[in-house]
């Protein structure tokens, strides 16, 4: 009985320590962004240094650890870029950036403390979806300053990280091939979006690119197709019908209703 009580105390202290350290890290990231408003590199380096555990093992495990942590890295870098971009726009317009930056920091803290440790299938799907959405959103927030090939390659990596994580739920043997296929689809969409980008303003300092929403919706439908096939050895309308209808409505509304085609 005493051993059980001790284990519970250790579990409680471990949770408290985990929460405190992750909260401190999120606060430090926001502080670095605010302290260096002209460049994102100090904050990006901080993010990469925080992933030291990836190489804190024997070298033969580095690649596996890197792939496993890639969705988390994508989201962390994406949030960092969005925070810096908000500050960069604020410098040019005379607006105040810290409310947006702190809000993004709180979102990242929730990711670290609550969502990232979850292992249920639904939570893993949410993790991969958020990682892809934030990653694509960050890429196209600064795509105007990047060469086309860089935008396409970054979108490819983001999509690969997300789809590989989703496929890992089902223990798919061909997960690499399927993830590469989805990554190629996203890369082609990114190629088109680089030439014609529409964004929706949340605040004067934060906008959601249309392509991030479209890729997220298409990813949801694709996952439902895969889930139906794995469950039934065939794709059934009962599993994919409503997702298809939902995706068509959303994409048509975005392109024709809010895409600026008729402005």
Secondary structure as GFF3:
##gff-version 3
##sequence-region A 1 263
A	DSSP	alpha_helix	2	35	.	.	.	ID=ss1
A	DSSP	alpha_helix	41	49	.	.	.	ID=ss2
A	DSSP	three_ten_helix	52	55	.	.	.	ID=ss3
A	DSSP	three_ten_helix	59	61	.	.	.	ID=ss4
A	DSSP	alpha_helix	62	93	.	.	.	ID=ss5
A	DSSP	alpha_helix	98	110	.	.	.	ID=ss6
A	DSSP	pi_helix	111	115	.	.	.	ID=ss7
A	DSSP	alpha_helix	121	141	.	.	.	ID=ss8
A	DSSP	three_ten_helix	143	145	.	.	.	ID=ss9
A	DSSP	alpha_helix	148	169	.	.	.	ID=ss10
A	DSSP	alpha_helix	175	195	.	.	.	ID=ss11
A	DSSP	beta_strand	199	203	.	.	.	ID=ss12
A	DSSP	beta_strand	206	209	.	.	.	ID=ss13
A	DSSP	alpha_helix	210	232	.	.	.	ID=ss14
A	DSSP	alpha_helix	237	252	.	.	.	ID=ss15
A	DSSP	pi_helix	253	257	.	.	.	ID=ss16
###
